[in-house]
């Protein structure tokens, strides 16, 4: 494959988007129900918060090594396929868990698989999105991803509604898992060298990450720390009865739908105005926690919409911006470092909010709102020091 062609690049992005769609049906379907499942198996709120945060910590921290390895070896496809295999096959095994500790281990294992494949996959996407606008390219990929994140919880919700059996809900997710792996193999055969989709317009840059990169990581990390992981939210719905069991995955599906739409909108605006568009995300998502943890069913639904908006803005703009802050040949490493820092912040925030849930709900809300709003001055500084994206 020589040079690059915009339509070919678009096809590659869509193909990987389909893989992500099917993968999200699998693991987001499971994530929509693991909070109540852990509670049924005997886990406490603190345990749910720690498990959710630990899964993210393990997942994101491993990305440093996975990203470096992908750049060092150039075997982006092999690492991506291996990661997807671990990521997806851990999910249906939840149907066999008889203790919450076993289920917790599988949840962490699923996050580990995602960690292995994400930096390599995002590096490949960064090459393809160069010719079509990185904000739009990553936004399109995220939107397809979130279609799966909507369908997965709805499938699990339907199984729970008709059977009331969480294990059956996890077992049925084996089907989309196998389909995702099949499409991924096809993509590997059609695009053996995705890096050829980006024209090399300048000499290779061997420098490390800039100060703007680290400042940006700090700002986005604050947002991550304040966005409670969904298992804790679902645990709250289960314990308080705010939302019936079979509606909990549906609330997650709504959030994922908002996530997908926000990714497209924020991604498109990123290509036009740059990182300034990301300032809107914490201004809106900061107020999801009071609505989710204090409100009734309708307020909680609105809160989940704000939660999904914050996630969508980050998943599109966040990944697009990292590609512009790192040398071309070190993008796998850059994505690994960035995601490790993001995951550390998510772990600390989720674990702390799990502990605060049992101690003081007002303290949980104050923490969530405050840390997200604290990201604004950092992101504003980064936006002022970052040139606009290539159009």
N, C-alpha and C positions, 0 to 999 in steps of 0.2 A: 504494500500500500504506500504510494508516494504522495507527499504533500498532504493537502487536506481539502475536503469538499464539504460544504455546509450541510447538504442533504444527507451525506454519508454520516457526518457527525451526529446529526439529529436522529438518524436511525439507531445509531449506537446508544445514544442517551435513552431513547424510548425502550430499546431492548433491555438495557439494564434497569430501566424503570419498571418493566414488567416483572423482572426477577424480584425487585424490591416489593412490588405489589403482592406477589404470591408469598414472599417471605414475611411480609407484614401481616397477611391473613393468618399466618402461622403463629408468630411470636407475639404480635399485638393482641390477637385473639386470646392467647394464654394470659398475657399481662393484665387484660381486663378483668380476669377472674381470680388471679393468684392471691390477691389480698383477702377476700372472703374464704378462699380455699385454705389458706394458712390459718385463718381464724378458726375454721371448722376443725382443722387438724390439731388445734390447741395452742397456736402461737399467740403471744401478747402483742399489743400495739408497738411496744419498743422493739420487739423481735421483728415485726413486719417492717418497721422503719429501717432497722439496721440491715436486714436482709436486702431490702430494695436498694439501699445506699451502697452496701457491700458489693452487690452485683454490678452496679455502675462503676464503683471504684476499681474492682478487678478488671472489668471490661475496658474502661478507659485507660488505666495505667499500663495494661499490656500493649496498648496501641503505640507506645513509644518504641518498644522493641519491634513490633510488627511493621511499623512505618519505616524504621531504619533498615530492617531486613529486606523489605521490598525494594528500597532504593539501592541497597548494597548488592543484592543479587539480580535485580531486574525481573524477578519472577512474580510479577504482579498477579497474573492469572492463577498460578498454582496456589499462592497464599490466599487469594480471594475465594477460590473453590473450597479449599480446606476449611476456611473460616465459616463459610456458609453451611458446610456439612455439619460441623459441631453445633453451630447456632440453631439450625432447624431441627435436627434429630433429637435434641434434648427436650423439645417441647412435648411431643406425644408420650415421652417416658413419664411425664408428670401423672399420667393416668394410672401408673403403677405404684406411685408413692403412697406408703401407708402411714408415714410419720411426717410432721412438719419439717424436721431436720433434713429428711431425704428430699422433700420438695424444695427446700431452700437451697440445697446443694445443686439441684438441677437448674434452678433459676440463675444461680451464679454461673453455672457451666454454659448456659445459653448466652449470657452476657459475654463470657470469655470467647465464644465462637464469633460473636459480632465484633469483638475487639480485634481479632486476628484479621478479619477480612476488610474492615472499614477503611483504614488508611490506603491500602493498595487500590481498592475500588474507587475511592475519591480521587486518588492521583490519576487514575485512568480517565475519570470523568472530567478532571480539570483540563486534560488535553483536548477532549472532544468539545467542551463548552467554550474554548478559546475563540472559535470562529463564529459562534452564535450568540455570544453574550453570556458571561458566566452566571450573572444573576438569573437570567431567564433559563439557562440550561439546568442549573442546580434547582431552581424553582420548579421546573417541569418534572425533573426526576423526583423531587420531594412530593409533588402533587400526585404522581402515579403511586408513589410509595404510600401516601395517605389514603388512597382509594382502598388499598389492602388493609390499612389500619382501621378503616370504617367497616369493611366487610367482615374482618375477623371477629371483632367483638359482637357484631350482629349474628354471626353464625353461632357463636358460643351462647349468646342470649337466647336464641331460638332453641338450642339443645336444652338449656336450663329450663326454659318455659315448658317444653313438652315432656322432659324426663326428670328434671330436678337433680340431675347427676353431673357433678363437675368432672368426674373421670371420663364420661362419655364425651363431654365438650373438648377435653384435651386430646382424646384418642382420634377424633375426626380430623384434627389438624394435621395428621400425617399426610393426608392427600395433597393439600397445597404445598407442603414441605417438599415432597417428591417432585411436584410439578416445577417448583422454583429451581431445583437442582438441574432438572432436565433443560430448562430454558437457558440456564447459565452455561451449560456445556455447549449448547448451540451458539451462544454469543462468543464463546472462546474459539470456536471453529471459524466463525465469520470474521472476527476481528482479533487476530493473533497479536498485533502490535498497535494498540490504541494510541501510543505516543506519536505515531506518524500522523495522527489527525491534527496535530498542532505544528504549524510551520515554525522552524527555528530561525527567528528573525534577528537574533543577537547572539554574541559569544556566550558560552556557558558561564554562569555566575557561581563562584565557589564560596561566597561569603555565607556567614551564618544568618540567624534570624535577627531582624532589626528590633530596635527598642519599641517601635510602634506595634510590632507583633506581640511583645510581652505585655504592653499596656492594653492592647485589645483583648488578650487572654484574660487579664485581670477583670476587665469590665464585663465580659460575657460570663465569666465565672461567678460574679456576683448575682447575675440574673439566674444562673443555674442553681445557685445555693438557695434561692428563694422560691423556686418552683418545686413544690412537693411532688415526689414521685407518686404515680397513680395508685399503687398498692396501698399506700397510707390513706389516700382519699377514699378508695373503695372500702377499706377497713372501717373508716368513719361512717360511711353510708350503711354498712352492714350492722355496726354496733348501735347506731342511733335509730335505725329504721327510716331515715330520711328518704331513702330510695329502696323500693323492693328489690330483692336479690336479682331477679331476671331483668330488671331495668338498669342495673349497674353497668354491665357491658355496653348498653345502648348509650348511656351518658358518655362513656369513653369514646364510642363511635362518633358522637356529635363533636367532641373535642378534636378528634382526628380529622373530621371533615373540615372544620374550621382551620386546622393546621394546614391542610392541603391548599385551600383557597388562599390563606395568608401567604404561603410559600410562593405561589404564583405572583401575587400582587407585590409583595415586598421584593421578590427577585427582579421583577420588571422595573420597579422604581430604583432598585440598586444600580441597574445598568444606566439609569438616567442621572441620578443625583448622588450616587455613592453611598458611603456609610451613614450619612445623615438620616437615612430612612430608618435605620435601626433604633434611633432614639425614641421612636413611637412605641416600640415593643414594651419596654418596662413601664412606660407611662400607663399602659392599659393592663398588662398582665399582673402588675403589682397588686391589683385589687381583687384578684380571683379568690384569695384565701378567705377573706371575710364572707364572701358570698357562699363559698363551698362549705365552710366549717360552721357558720352561724345561721345560714338561711335555710328555708324549706326547700322543697323539691324544685320549684321554679327558679329561685335564686341560685341554687346549686347548679342548675343547668346553664344559667348565664355565666356563672363562675367558671364552669368547665369550658365554655366558649372562649373566655379571656385566657384561660390556661392554654388552650389549643392555639390561640393567636400568638402568644409568646413563643410557643414551641415552633410554629411555622416560620415566624420571622427569623429565628435563629438558624433553623435547619437549612434555609435557602441562603440568606445573606452571610451567615457565619461561614459556611463552607466556601462560598464564592470569594469572600474577602481574603481568606487564608491563602488561596491560590495566588493572589496578587502580592502577598507579603513575603513569599518564599522563593528562593531560586528554583528554576525549572526542574533541575535534576535532584532537588531535595524536597519535593512536595510530599512524598510519602512520609518522610521524617517530620516535616512541618505539621501534617495532619495528625501524626501520632502524638507529637508533643502537645499540640493544641487540645486534642481530645482527652489526653491524660489529665491535663490541668482542669479542663471542663468537668471531667468525671470526678476528680478529687473534690472540687467545689460541690458537685451534686451529692456526693457521698456525705460530706460533712453536713450539708444542709438537710438532707433527708434523715440522717441519723439523729441530728439535733431536734428536728421537728417531731420525729417519732418519740423521743424522750419527753419533749415539751407537751405532747398530746396528753400524756398521762399525768403531767404535773400542773400545767397551766395553759389552757387554750388561748387566753389573751396574749400570753408571751409568744406562743407559736405564731399568731397572726401578726404581732408587732415585728417579729424577726423576718417573716416572709415579705412583708411590705417594705420594711426599711432597707434590706440588703438589695432588693431589686432597684429601688430608687437611687441608692448609692452608686449604681453603675452609670448613671447619666453623666456626671462630670467626666468620668474616664472615657466613655464613648464619644462625648463631644470633643474632647482633646484629640482622640484618634482621628475622628472625622476631619478635623481641621488640619491634621498633618498628613493625610492620605490623599494623593491625587485621585481625580475622578476615574472611573473605570473606562476601559476601551469600549467604544461603541461599534 
